[in-house]
Amino acid sequence: MTIDLHKAVETARELLAALEELDDTEPDETPTRAGRRHRADITRKMLYLSHLGNRASVEVMDAYHVFKSREDPVSE
């Protein structure tokens, strides 16, 4: 039996790439449309990062439940 964490690994890689892209980003604080658009874009990216973290967590738990359902109940 192997533990399949491929989905979680791919999600974690996607999360890492997005985190590295956003790291050290300086928001445009000017009160212009472009500034508001830039800040809104950062907000959307941050929310998406949170989503990716949650998705990776759920994928790990899915693998855990598959593992536990295959485990021998006598050993518990």
Backbone hydrogen bonds, N-H to C=O, Kabsch-Sander energy under -0.5 kcal/mol:
donor,donor_aa,acceptor,acceptor_aa,energy
4,D,2,T,-0.6
5,L,3,I,-0.9
9,V,5,L,-2.5
10,E,6,H,-2.5
11,T,7,K,-2.4
12,A,8,A,-2.5
13,R,9,V,-2.3
14,E,10,E,-2.3
15,L,11,T,-2.6
16,L,12,A,-2.7
17,A,13,R,-2.5
18,A,14,E,-2.2
19,L,15,L,-2.7
20,E,16,L,-2.6
21,E,17,A,-1.9
22,L,18,A,-1.9
23,D,19,L,-1.8
25,T,22,L,-1.8
29,E,27,P,-0.8
32,T,30,T,-1.3
36,R,32,T,-2.6
37,R,33,R,-2.8
38,H,34,A,-2.3
39,R,35,G,-2.5
40,A,36,R,-2.5
41,D,37,R,-2.2
42,I,38,H,-2.2
43,T,39,R,-2.3
44,R,40,A,-2.5
45,K,41,D,-2.3
46,M,42,I,-2.6
47,L,43,T,-2.4
48,Y,44,R,-2.2
49,L,45,K,-2.3
50,S,46,M,-2.0
51,H,47,L,-2.1
52,L,48,Y,-2.5
53,G,49,L,-2.1
54,N,50,S,-2.3
55,R,51,H,-2.7
56,A,52,L,-2.5
57,S,53,G,-1.9
58,V,54,N,-2.4
59,E,55,R,-2.4
60,V,56,A,-2.1
61,M,57,S,-2.2
62,D,58,V,-2.4
63,A,59,E,-1.9
64,Y,60,V,-2.2
65,H,61,M,-2.6
66,V,62,D,-2.0
67,F,63,A,-2.4
68,K,64,Y,-2.9
69,S,65,H,-2.1
70,R,66,V,-1.2
71,E,67,F,-1.0
75,S,72,D,-1.1
76,E,73,P,-0.9
